[in-house]
Amino acid sequence: MIERSYQKGELLFAQGDDADAFYLVKTGRIELFDPQRDTAVAVIEPGCTFGEQAVFSYGARNLSARALEDTVCMHYLA
């Protein structure tokens, strides 16, 4: 488990990246989005997790994730 800080607009992962970890938002907000359609799919708030598919499979990310504001996440390797 690693604590990481992200600045507003910073990409956590991109669509197509290896899904090798999942995240818990401590502070701030994360947007999951489809970069091909430039469409927001979800906004992840503090206390919520995302990217759990990494626990079950080592496939590719089907969405991208970026910080909507300065954000701190716990990064759990699968």
PDB file of N, CA, C and O in Angstrom:
ATOM      1  N   MET A   1       0.848  -1.166   0.000  1.00  0.00           N
ATOM      2  CA  MET A   1       0.000   0.000   0.000  1.00  0.00           C
ATOM      3  C   MET A   1       0.899   1.236   0.000  1.00  0.00           C
ATOM      4  O   MET A   1       1.848   1.334   0.779  1.00  0.00           O
ATOM      5  N   ILE A   2       0.581   2.170  -0.884  1.00  0.00           N
ATOM      6  CA  ILE A   2       1.367   3.391  -1.037  1.00  0.00           C
ATOM      7  C   ILE A   2       0.420   4.585  -1.037  1.00  0.00           C
ATOM      8  O   ILE A   2      -0.601   4.568  -1.725  1.00  0.00           O
ATOM      9  N   GLU A   3       0.752   5.617  -0.272  1.00  0.00           N
ATOM     10  CA  GLU A   3      -0.023   6.852  -0.325  1.00  0.00           C
ATOM     11  C   GLU A   3       0.592   7.748  -1.391  1.00  0.00           C
ATOM     12  O   GLU A   3       1.800   7.983  -1.402  1.00  0.00           O
ATOM     13  N   ARG A   4      -0.266   8.252  -2.298  1.00  0.00           N
ATOM     14  CA  ARG A   4       0.219   9.115  -3.377  1.00  0.00           C
ATOM     15  C   ARG A   4      -0.634  10.361  -3.467  1.00  0.00           C
ATOM     16  O   ARG A   4      -1.843  10.324  -3.234  1.00  0.00           O
ATOM     17  N   SER A   5       0.005  11.457  -3.804  1.00  0.00           N
ATOM     18  CA  SER A   5      -0.689  12.726  -4.018  1.00  0.00           C
ATOM     19  C   SER A   5      -0.735  13.018  -5.510  1.00  0.00           C
ATOM     20  O   SER A   5       0.227  12.760  -6.234  1.00  0.00           O
ATOM     21  N   TYR A   6      -1.859  13.558  -5.961  1.00  0.00           N
ATOM     22  CA  TYR A   6      -2.049  13.910  -7.364  1.00  0.00           C
ATOM     23  C   TYR A   6      -2.522  15.354  -7.447  1.00  0.00           C
ATOM     24  O   TYR A   6      -3.357  15.786  -6.652  1.00  0.00           O
ATOM     25  N   GLN A   7      -1.993  16.090  -8.398  1.00  0.00           N
ATOM     26  CA  GLN A   7      -2.425  17.463  -8.610  1.00  0.00           C
ATOM     27  C   GLN A   7      -3.647  17.484  -9.520  1.00  0.00           C
ATOM     28  O   GLN A   7      -3.876  16.562 -10.303  1.00  0.00           O
ATOM     29  N   LYS A   8      -4.424  18.551  -9.399  1.00  0.00           N
ATOM     30  CA  LYS A   8      -5.603  18.721 -10.248  1.00  0.00           C
ATOM     31  C   LYS A   8      -5.215  18.502 -11.709  1.00  0.00           C
ATOM     32  O   LYS A   8      -4.255  19.091 -12.205  1.00  0.00           O
ATOM     33  N   GLY A   9      -5.984  17.638 -12.394  1.00  0.00           N
ATOM     34  CA  GLY A   9      -5.748  17.345 -13.802  1.00  0.00           C
ATOM     35  C   GLY A   9      -4.777  16.213 -14.066  1.00  0.00           C
ATOM     36  O   GLY A   9      -4.662  15.753 -15.202  1.00  0.00           O
ATOM     37  N   GLU A  10      -4.070  15.752 -13.034  1.00  0.00           N
ATOM     38  CA  GLU A  10      -3.079  14.679 -13.215  1.00  0.00           C
ATOM     39  C   GLU A  10      -3.772  13.348 -13.483  1.00  0.00           C
ATOM     40  O   GLU A  10      -4.773  13.016 -12.848  1.00  0.00           O
ATOM     41  N   LEU A  11      -3.230  12.597 -14.428  1.00  0.00           N
ATOM     42  CA  LEU A  11      -3.756  11.289 -14.793  1.00  0.00           C
ATOM     43  C   LEU A  11      -3.199  10.222 -13.854  1.00  0.00           C
ATOM     44  O   LEU A  11      -1.987  10.136 -13.656  1.00  0.00           O
ATOM     45  N   LEU A  12      -4.095   9.402 -13.271  1.00  0.00           N
ATOM     46  CA  LEU A  12      -3.664   8.287 -12.428  1.00  0.00           C
ATOM     47  C   LEU A  12      -3.341   7.081 -13.291  1.00  0.00           C
ATOM     48  O   LEU A  12      -2.337   6.401 -13.080  1.00  0.00           O
ATOM     49  N   PHE A  13      -4.203   6.824 -14.266  1.00  0.00           N
ATOM     50  CA  PHE A  13      -3.965   5.782 -15.256  1.00  0.00           C
ATOM     51  C   PHE A  13      -4.785   6.096 -16.498  1.00  0.00           C
ATOM     52  O   PHE A  13      -5.761   6.845 -16.453  1.00  0.00           O
ATOM     53  N   ALA A  14      -4.357   5.500 -17.612  1.00  0.00           N
ATOM     54  CA  ALA A  14      -5.015   5.728 -18.897  1.00  0.00           C
ATOM     55  C   ALA A  14      -5.700   4.456 -19.377  1.00  0.00           C
ATOM     56  O   ALA A  14      -5.290   3.344 -19.044  1.00  0.00           O
ATOM     57  N   GLN A  15      -6.741   4.642 -20.160  1.00  0.00           N
ATOM     58  CA  GLN A  15      -7.418   3.516 -20.787  1.00  0.00           C
ATOM     59  C   GLN A  15      -6.372   2.696 -21.536  1.00  0.00           C
ATOM     60  O   GLN A  15      -5.558   3.243 -22.279  1.00  0.00           O
ATOM     61  N   GLY A  16      -6.401   1.370 -21.332  1.00  0.00           N
ATOM     62  CA  GLY A  16      -5.439   0.488 -21.981  1.00  0.00           C
ATOM     63  C   GLY A  16      -4.247   0.121 -21.115  1.00  0.00           C
ATOM     64  O   GLY A  16      -3.550  -0.850 -21.413  1.00  0.00           O
ATOM     65  N   ASP A  17      -3.993   0.882 -20.038  1.00  0.00           N
ATOM     66  CA  ASP A  17      -2.907   0.534 -19.111  1.00  0.00           C
ATOM     67  C   ASP A  17      -3.199  -0.799 -18.432  1.00  0.00           C
ATOM     68  O   ASP A  17      -4.358  -1.196 -18.310  1.00  0.00           O
ATOM     69  N   ASP A  18      -2.149  -1.488 -17.991  1.00  0.00           N
ATOM     70  CA  ASP A  18      -2.326  -2.711 -17.207  1.00  0.00           C
ATOM     71  C   ASP A  18      -3.045  -2.377 -15.907  1.00  0.00           C
ATOM     72  O   ASP A  18      -2.714  -1.397 -15.240  1.00  0.00           O
ATOM     73  N   ALA A  19      -4.033  -3.199 -15.550  1.00  0.00           N
ATOM     74  CA  ALA A  19      -4.777  -3.019 -14.304  1.00  0.00           C
ATOM     75  C   ALA A  19      -4.063  -3.802 -13.211  1.00  0.00           C
ATOM     76  O   ALA A  19      -4.362  -4.974 -12.981  1.00  0.00           O
ATOM     77  N   ASP A  20      -3.118  -3.150 -12.538  1.00  0.00           N
ATOM     78  CA  ASP A  20      -2.282  -3.844 -11.558  1.00  0.00           C
ATOM     79  C   ASP A  20      -2.477  -3.350 -10.132  1.00  0.00           C
ATOM     80  O   ASP A  20      -1.741  -3.754  -9.232  1.00  0.00           O
ATOM     81  N   ALA A  21      -3.471  -2.469  -9.915  1.00  0.00           N
ATOM     82  CA  ALA A  21      -3.690  -1.911  -8.578  1.00  0.00           C
ATOM     83  C   ALA A  21      -5.103  -1.352  -8.480  1.00  0.00           C
ATOM     84  O   ALA A  21      -5.768  -1.124  -9.490  1.00  0.00           O
ATOM     85  N   PHE A  22      -5.551  -1.134  -7.239  1.00  0.00           N
ATOM     86  CA  PHE A  22      -6.793  -0.393  -7.038  1.00  0.00           C
ATOM     87  C   PHE A  22      -6.529   0.719  -6.043  1.00  0.00           C
ATOM     88  O   PHE A  22      -5.467   0.753  -5.422  1.00  0.00           O
ATOM     89  N   TYR A  23      -7.474   1.624  -5.884  1.00  0.00           N
ATOM     90  CA  TYR A  23      -7.256   2.876  -5.167  1.00  0.00           C
ATOM     91  C   TYR A  23      -8.365   3.162  -4.164  1.00  0.00           C
ATOM     92  O   TYR A  23      -9.513   2.755  -4.345  1.00  0.00           O
ATOM     93  N   LEU A  24      -7.996   3.870  -3.101  1.00  0.00           N
ATOM     94  CA  LEU A  24      -8.933   4.423  -2.123  1.00  0.00           C
ATOM     95  C   LEU A  24      -8.674   5.921  -2.069  1.00  0.00           C
ATOM     96  O   LEU A  24      -7.543   6.351  -1.839  1.00  0.00           O
ATOM     97  N   VAL A  25      -9.718   6.716  -2.280  1.00  0.00           N
ATOM     98  CA  VAL A  25      -9.575   8.171  -2.236  1.00  0.00           C
ATOM     99  C   VAL A  25      -9.624   8.622  -0.777  1.00  0.00           C
ATOM    100  O   VAL A  25     -10.612   8.381  -0.084  1.00  0.00           O
ATOM    101  N   LYS A  26      -8.560   9.273  -0.314  1.00  0.00           N
ATOM    102  CA  LYS A  26      -8.528   9.830   1.048  1.00  0.00           C
ATOM    103  C   LYS A  26      -9.073  11.247   1.063  1.00  0.00           C
ATOM    104  O   LYS A  26      -9.935  11.574   1.878  1.00  0.00           O
ATOM    105  N   THR A  27      -8.580  12.086   0.171  1.00  0.00           N
ATOM    106  CA  THR A  27      -9.061  13.463   0.048  1.00  0.00           C
ATOM    107  C   THR A  27      -9.124  13.819  -1.433  1.00  0.00           C
ATOM    108  O   THR A  27      -8.387  13.256  -2.242  1.00  0.00           O
ATOM    109  N   GLY A  28      -9.993  14.744  -1.783  1.00  0.00           N
ATOM    110  CA  GLY A  28     -10.133  15.164  -3.170  1.00  0.00           C
ATOM    111  C   GLY A  28     -11.156  14.324  -3.907  1.00  0.00           C
ATOM    112  O   GLY A  28     -11.956  13.616  -3.295  1.00  0.00           O
ATOM    113  N   ARG A  29     -11.123  14.409  -5.233  1.00  0.00           N
ATOM    114  CA  ARG A  29     -12.065  13.673  -6.074  1.00  0.00           C
ATOM    115  C   ARG A  29     -11.368  13.211  -7.347  1.00  0.00           C
ATOM    116  O   ARG A  29     -10.490  13.889  -7.880  1.00  0.00           O
ATOM    117  N   ILE A  30     -11.784  12.039  -7.819  1.00  0.00           N
ATOM    118  CA  ILE A  30     -11.248  11.433  -9.036  1.00  0.00           C
ATOM    119  C   ILE A  30     -12.381  11.265 -10.042  1.00  0.00           C
ATOM    120  O   ILE A  30     -13.489  10.863  -9.688  1.00  0.00           O
ATOM    121  N   GLU A  31     -12.086  11.577 -11.294  1.00  0.00           N
ATOM    122  CA  GLU A  31     -13.054  11.360 -12.369  1.00  0.00           C
ATOM    123  C   GLU A  31     -12.614  10.165 -13.199  1.00  0.00           C
ATOM    124  O   GLU A  31     -11.478  10.111 -13.671  1.00  0.00           O
ATOM    125  N   LEU A  32     -13.522   9.202 -13.376  1.00  0.00           N
ATOM    126  CA  LEU A  32     -13.312   8.105 -14.319  1.00  0.00           C
ATOM    127  C   LEU A  32     -13.973   8.533 -15.621  1.00  0.00           C
ATOM    128  O   LEU A  32     -15.132   8.947 -15.627  1.00  0.00           O
ATOM    129  N   PHE A  33     -13.238   8.434 -16.724  1.00  0.00           N
ATOM    130  CA  PHE A  33     -13.788   8.925 -17.983  1.00  0.00           C
ATOM    131  C   PHE A  33     -13.335   8.074 -19.160  1.00  0.00           C
ATOM    132  O   PHE A  33     -12.318   7.382 -19.104  1.00  0.00           O
ATOM    133  N   ASP A  34     -14.123   8.148 -20.227  1.00  0.00           N
ATOM    134  CA  ASP A  34     -13.805   7.480 -21.484  1.00  0.00           C
ATOM    135  C   ASP A  34     -13.118   8.507 -22.377  1.00  0.00           C
ATOM    136  O   ASP A  34     -13.778   9.420 -22.875  1.00  0.00           O
ATOM    137  N   PRO A  35     -11.808   8.381 -22.592  1.00  0.00           N
ATOM    138  CA  PRO A  35     -11.089   9.394 -23.359  1.00  0.00           C
ATOM    139  C   PRO A  35     -11.475   9.442 -24.839  1.00  0.00           C
ATOM    140  O   PRO A  35     -11.321  10.479 -25.485  1.00  0.00           O
ATOM    141  N   GLN A  36     -11.969   8.344 -25.370  1.00  0.00           N
ATOM    142  CA  GLN A  36     -12.347   8.329 -26.784  1.00  0.00           C
ATOM    143  C   GLN A  36     -13.616   9.134 -27.025  1.00  0.00           C
ATOM    144  O   GLN A  36     -13.797   9.718 -28.094  1.00  0.00           O
ATOM    145  N   ARG A  37     -14.487   9.160 -26.032  1.00  0.00           N
ATOM    146  CA  ARG A  37     -15.736   9.928 -26.139  1.00  0.00           C
ATOM    147  C   ARG A  37     -15.675  11.223 -25.349  1.00  0.00           C
ATOM    148  O   ARG A  37     -16.593  12.040 -25.418  1.00  0.00           O
ATOM    149  N   ASP A  38     -14.586  11.416 -24.590  1.00  0.00           N
ATOM    150  CA  ASP A  38     -14.435  12.564 -23.693  1.00  0.00           C
ATOM    151  C   ASP A  38     -15.668  12.702 -22.803  1.00  0.00           C
ATOM    152  O   ASP A  38     -16.234  13.785 -22.653  1.00  0.00           O
ATOM    153  N   THR A  39     -16.070  11.559 -22.213  1.00  0.00           N
ATOM    154  CA  THR A  39     -17.275  11.486 -21.401  1.00  0.00           C
ATOM    155  C   THR A  39     -16.944  11.026 -19.991  1.00  0.00           C
ATOM    156  O   THR A  39     -16.261  10.020 -19.803  1.00  0.00           O
ATOM    157  N   ALA A  40     -17.433  11.769 -18.996  1.00  0.00           N
ATOM    158  CA  ALA A  40     -17.278  11.356 -17.596  1.00  0.00           C
ATOM    159  C   ALA A  40     -18.215  10.188 -17.320  1.00  0.00           C
ATOM    160  O   ALA A  40     -19.381  10.209 -17.713  1.00  0.00           O
ATOM    161  N   VAL A  41     -17.698   9.173 -16.644  1.00  0.00           N
ATOM    162  CA  VAL A  41     -18.488   7.994 -16.302  1.00  0.00           C
ATOM    163  C   VAL A  41     -18.858   8.015 -14.825  1.00  0.00           C
ATOM    164  O   VAL A  41     -19.963   7.615 -14.458  1.00  0.00           O
ATOM    165  N   ALA A  42     -17.939   8.480 -13.971  1.00  0.00           N
ATOM    166  CA  ALA A  42     -18.186   8.521 -12.524  1.00  0.00           C
ATOM    167  C   ALA A  42     -17.229   9.505 -11.875  1.00  0.00           C
ATOM    168  O   ALA A  42     -16.141   9.773 -12.384  1.00  0.00           O
ATOM    169  N   VAL A  43     -17.661  10.038 -10.735  1.00  0.00           N
ATOM    170  CA  VAL A  43     -16.799  10.853  -9.882  1.00  0.00           C
ATOM    171  C   VAL A  43     -16.654  10.109  -8.568  1.00  0.00           C
ATOM    172  O   VAL A  43     -17.652   9.780  -7.926  1.00  0.00           O
ATOM    173  N   ILE A  44     -15.421   9.840  -8.163  1.00  0.00           N
ATOM    174  CA  ILE A  44     -15.130   9.068  -6.964  1.00  0.00           C
ATOM    175  C   ILE A  44     -14.785  10.039  -5.839  1.00  0.00           C
ATOM    176  O   ILE A  44     -13.875  10.859  -5.966  1.00  0.00           O
ATOM    177  N   GLU A  45     -15.522   9.935  -4.743  1.00  0.00           N
ATOM    178  CA  GLU A  45     -15.399  10.834  -3.596  1.00  0.00           C
ATOM    179  C   GLU A  45     -14.528  10.198  -2.500  1.00  0.00           C
ATOM    180  O   GLU A  45     -14.256   8.999  -2.551  1.00  0.00           O
ATOM    181  N   PRO A  46     -14.094  10.987  -1.519  1.00  0.00           N
ATOM    182  CA  PRO A  46     -13.304  10.443  -0.405  1.00  0.00           C
ATOM    183  C   PRO A  46     -14.022   9.277   0.297  1.00  0.00           C
ATOM    184  O   PRO A  46     -15.232   9.314   0.521  1.00  0.00           O
ATOM    185  N   GLY A  47     -13.245   8.255   0.630  1.00  0.00           N
ATOM    186  CA  GLY A  47     -13.775   7.071   1.292  1.00  0.00           C
ATOM    187  C   GLY A  47     -14.195   5.978   0.330  1.00  0.00           C
ATOM    188  O   GLY A  47     -14.519   4.870   0.758  1.00  0.00           O
ATOM    189  N   CYS A  48     -14.194   6.270  -0.963  1.00  0.00           N
ATOM    190  CA  CYS A  48     -14.607   5.291  -1.968  1.00  0.00           C
ATOM    191  C   CYS A  48     -13.388   4.703  -2.682  1.00  0.00           C
ATOM    192  O   CYS A  48     -12.326   5.321  -2.754  1.00  0.00           O
ATOM    193  N   THR A  49     -13.573   3.503  -3.199  1.00  0.00           N
ATOM    194  CA  THR A  49     -12.512   2.823  -3.944  1.00  0.00           C
ATOM    195  C   THR A  49     -12.863   2.779  -5.426  1.00  0.00           C
ATOM    196  O   THR A  49     -14.020   2.943  -5.813  1.00  0.00           O
ATOM    197  N   PHE A  50     -11.838   2.554  -6.244  1.00  0.00           N
ATOM    198  CA  PHE A  50     -12.050   2.352  -7.676  1.00  0.00           C
ATOM    199  C   PHE A  50     -10.881   1.545  -8.223  1.00  0.00           C
ATOM    200  O   PHE A  50      -9.818   1.468  -7.607  1.00  0.00           O
ATOM    201  N   GLY A  51     -11.096   0.940  -9.400  1.00  0.00           N
ATOM    202  CA  GLY A  51     -10.054   0.132 -10.028  1.00  0.00           C
ATOM    203  C   GLY A  51      -9.959  -1.272  -9.469  1.00  0.00           C
ATOM    204  O   GLY A  51      -8.935  -1.936  -9.631  1.00  0.00           O
ATOM    205  N   GLU A  52     -11.022  -1.739  -8.806  1.00  0.00           N
ATOM    206  CA  GLU A  52     -10.974  -3.059  -8.162  1.00  0.00           C
ATOM    207  C   GLU A  52     -10.832  -4.217  -9.132  1.00  0.00           C
ATOM    208  O   GLU A  52     -10.469  -5.319  -8.721  1.00  0.00           O
ATOM    209  N   GLN A  53     -11.111  -3.996 -10.410  1.00  0.00           N
ATOM    210  CA  GLN A  53     -10.974  -5.099 -11.367  1.00  0.00           C
ATOM    211  C   GLN A  53      -9.576  -5.700 -11.308  1.00  0.00           C
ATOM    212  O   GLN A  53      -9.384  -6.861 -11.671  1.00  0.00           O
ATOM    213  N   ALA A  54      -8.608  -4.926 -10.857  1.00  0.00           N
ATOM    214  CA  ALA A  54      -7.231  -5.411 -10.760  1.00  0.00           C
ATOM    215  C   ALA A  54      -7.096  -6.557  -9.774  1.00  0.00           C
ATOM    216  O   ALA A  54      -6.192  -7.384  -9.897  1.00  0.00           O
ATOM    217  N   VAL A  55      -7.983  -6.610  -8.805  1.00  0.00           N
ATOM    218  CA  VAL A  55      -7.938  -7.687  -7.820  1.00  0.00           C
ATOM    219  C   VAL A  55      -8.337  -9.011  -8.466  1.00  0.00           C
ATOM    220  O   VAL A  55      -7.848 -10.071  -8.078  1.00  0.00           O
ATOM    221  N   PHE A  56      -9.226  -8.942  -9.452  1.00  0.00           N
ATOM    222  CA  PHE A  56      -9.782 -10.154 -10.048  1.00  0.00           C
ATOM    223  C   PHE A  56      -9.124 -10.566 -11.360  1.00  0.00           C
ATOM    224  O   PHE A  56      -9.139 -11.742 -11.723  1.00  0.00           O
ATOM    225  N   SER A  57      -8.556  -9.615 -12.059  1.00  0.00           N
ATOM    226  CA  SER A  57      -7.907  -9.949 -13.332  1.00  0.00           C
ATOM    227  C   SER A  57      -6.814  -8.931 -13.624  1.00  0.00           C
ATOM    228  O   SER A  57      -6.834  -7.810 -13.115  1.00  0.00           O
ATOM    229  N   TYR A  58      -5.886  -9.331 -14.431  1.00  0.00           N
ATOM    230  CA  TYR A  58      -4.799  -8.432 -14.804  1.00  0.00           C
ATOM    231  C   TYR A  58      -5.013  -7.900 -16.222  1.00  0.00           C
ATOM    232  O   TYR A  58      -4.064  -7.789 -16.999  1.00  0.00           O
ATOM    233  N   GLY A  59      -6.253  -7.576 -16.552  1.00  0.00           N
ATOM    234  CA  GLY A  59      -6.560  -7.043 -17.874  1.00  0.00           C
ATOM    235  C   GLY A  59      -6.167  -5.580 -17.999  1.00  0.00           C
ATOM    236  O   GLY A  59      -5.519  -5.015 -17.117  1.00  0.00           O
ATOM    237  N   ALA A  60      -6.567  -4.985 -19.097  1.00  0.00           N
ATOM    238  CA  ALA A  60      -6.281  -3.571 -19.354  1.00  0.00           C
ATOM    239  C   ALA A  60      -7.392  -2.700 -18.769  1.00  0.00           C
ATOM    240  O   ALA A  60      -8.541  -3.132 -18.670  1.00  0.00           O
ATOM    241  N   ARG A  61      -7.048  -1.487 -18.387  1.00  0.00           N
ATOM    242  CA  ARG A  61      -8.032  -0.515 -17.895  1.00  0.00           C
ATOM    243  C   ARG A  61      -8.999  -0.173 -19.025  1.00  0.00           C
ATOM    244  O   ARG A  61      -8.585   0.069 -20.158  1.00  0.00           O
ATOM    245  N   ASN A  62     -10.305  -0.156 -18.700  1.00  0.00           N
ATOM    246  CA  ASN A  62     -11.285   0.195 -19.726  1.00  0.00           C
ATOM    247  C   ASN A  62     -11.670   1.672 -19.679  1.00  0.00           C
ATOM    248  O   ASN A  62     -12.400   2.144 -20.551  1.00  0.00           O
ATOM    249  N   LEU A  63     -11.189   2.411 -18.671  1.00  0.00           N
ATOM    250  CA  LEU A  63     -11.413   3.847 -18.539  1.00  0.00           C
ATOM    251  C   LEU A  63     -10.111   4.511 -18.116  1.00  0.00           C
ATOM    252  O   LEU A  63      -9.149   3.836 -17.749  1.00  0.00           O
ATOM    253  N   SER A  64     -10.089   5.821 -18.169  1.00  0.00           N
ATOM    254  CA  SER A  64      -8.974   6.603 -17.628  1.00  0.00           C
ATOM    255  C   SER A  64      -9.430   7.265 -16.339  1.00  0.00           C
ATOM    256  O   SER A  64     -10.629   7.429 -16.115  1.00  0.00           O
ATOM    257  N   ALA A  65      -8.477   7.651 -15.482  1.00  0.00           N
ATOM    258  CA  ALA A  65      -8.792   8.311 -14.210  1.00  0.00           C
ATOM    259  C   ALA A  65      -7.904   9.538 -14.050  1.00  0.00           C
ATOM    260  O   ALA A  65      -6.697   9.477 -14.284  1.00  0.00           O
ATOM    261  N   ARG A  66      -8.520  10.669 -13.644  1.00  0.00           N
ATOM    262  CA  ARG A  66      -7.754  11.894 -13.403  1.00  0.00           C
ATOM    263  C   ARG A  66      -8.280  12.588 -12.160  1.00  0.00           C
ATOM    264  O   ARG A  66      -9.444  12.442 -11.786  1.00  0.00           O
ATOM    265  N   ALA A  67      -7.391  13.348 -11.529  1.00  0.00           N
ATOM    266  CA  ALA A  67      -7.752  14.112 -10.334  1.00  0.00           C
ATOM    267  C   ALA A  67      -8.536  15.355 -10.745  1.00  0.00           C
ATOM    268  O   ALA A  67      -8.087  16.125 -11.594  1.00  0.00           O
ATOM    269  N   LEU A  68      -9.704  15.546 -10.144  1.00  0.00           N
ATOM    270  CA  LEU A  68     -10.503  16.745 -10.404  1.00  0.00           C
ATOM    271  C   LEU A  68     -10.023  17.930  -9.577  1.00  0.00           C
ATOM    272  O   LEU A  68     -10.320  19.084  -9.886  1.00  0.00           O
ATOM    273  N   GLU A  69      -9.280  17.625  -8.529  1.00  0.00           N
ATOM    274  CA  GLU A  69      -8.689  18.634  -7.642  1.00  0.00           C
ATOM    275  C   GLU A  69      -7.477  17.975  -7.007  1.00  0.00           C
ATOM    276  O   GLU A  69      -7.245  16.787  -7.228  1.00  0.00           O
ATOM    277  N   ASP A  70      -6.706  18.703  -6.231  1.00  0.00           N
ATOM    278  CA  ASP A  70      -5.586  18.071  -5.528  1.00  0.00           C
ATOM    279  C   ASP A  70      -6.146  16.933  -4.681  1.00  0.00           C
ATOM    280  O   ASP A  70      -7.088  17.129  -3.914  1.00  0.00           O
ATOM    281  N   THR A  71      -5.565  15.746  -4.824  1.00  0.00           N
ATOM    282  CA  THR A  71      -6.149  14.522  -4.277  1.00  0.00           C
ATOM    283  C   THR A  71      -5.065  13.639  -3.668  1.00  0.00           C
ATOM    284  O   THR A  71      -3.932  13.606  -4.149  1.00  0.00           O
ATOM    285  N   VAL A  72      -5.430  12.924  -2.601  1.00  0.00           N
ATOM    286  CA  VAL A  72      -4.554  11.913  -2.006  1.00  0.00           C
ATOM    287  C   VAL A  72      -5.286  10.578  -2.075  1.00  0.00           C
ATOM    288  O   VAL A  72      -6.442  10.469  -1.666  1.00  0.00           O
ATOM    289  N   CYS A  73      -4.598   9.564  -2.600  1.00  0.00           N
ATOM    290  CA  CYS A  73      -5.159   8.217  -2.713  1.00  0.00           C
ATOM    291  C   CYS A  73      -4.211   7.198  -2.092  1.00  0.00           C
ATOM    292  O   CYS A  73      -2.994   7.379  -2.078  1.00  0.00           O
ATOM    293  N   MET A  74      -4.797   6.131  -1.583  1.00  0.00           N
ATOM    294  CA  MET A  74      -4.032   4.952  -1.210  1.00  0.00           C
ATOM    295  C   MET A  74      -4.032   4.040  -2.434  1.00  0.00           C
ATOM    296  O   MET A  74      -5.080   3.784  -3.027  1.00  0.00           O
ATOM    297  N   HIS A  75      -2.868   3.560  -2.800  1.00  0.00           N
ATOM    298  CA  HIS A  75      -2.648   2.762  -4.005  1.00  0.00           C
ATOM    299  C   HIS A  75      -2.312   1.343  -3.528  1.00  0.00           C
ATOM    300  O   HIS A  75      -1.274   1.126  -2.903  1.00  0.00           O
ATOM    301  N   TYR A  76      -3.185   0.387  -3.824  1.00  0.00           N
ATOM    302  CA  TYR A  76      -2.999  -1.002  -3.395  1.00  0.00           C
ATOM    303  C   TYR A  76      -2.639  -1.857  -4.604  1.00  0.00           C
ATOM    304  O   TYR A  76      -3.433  -1.979  -5.537  1.00  0.00           O
ATOM    305  N   LEU A  77      -1.465  -2.441  -4.592  1.00  0.00           N
ATOM    306  CA  LEU A  77      -1.061  -3.326  -5.680  1.00  0.00           C
ATOM    307  C   LEU A  77      -1.820  -4.638  -5.589  1.00  0.00           C
ATOM    308  O   LEU A  77      -2.028  -5.176  -4.502  1.00  0.00           O
ATOM    309  N   ALA A  78      -2.233  -5.149  -6.749  1.00  0.00           N
ATOM    310  CA  ALA A  78      -2.995  -6.405  -6.787  1.00  0.00           C
ATOM    311  C   ALA A  78      -2.062  -7.597  -6.698  1.00  0.00           C
ATOM    312  O   ALA A  78      -2.518  -8.740  -6.714  1.00  0.00           O
TER     313      ALA A  78
END
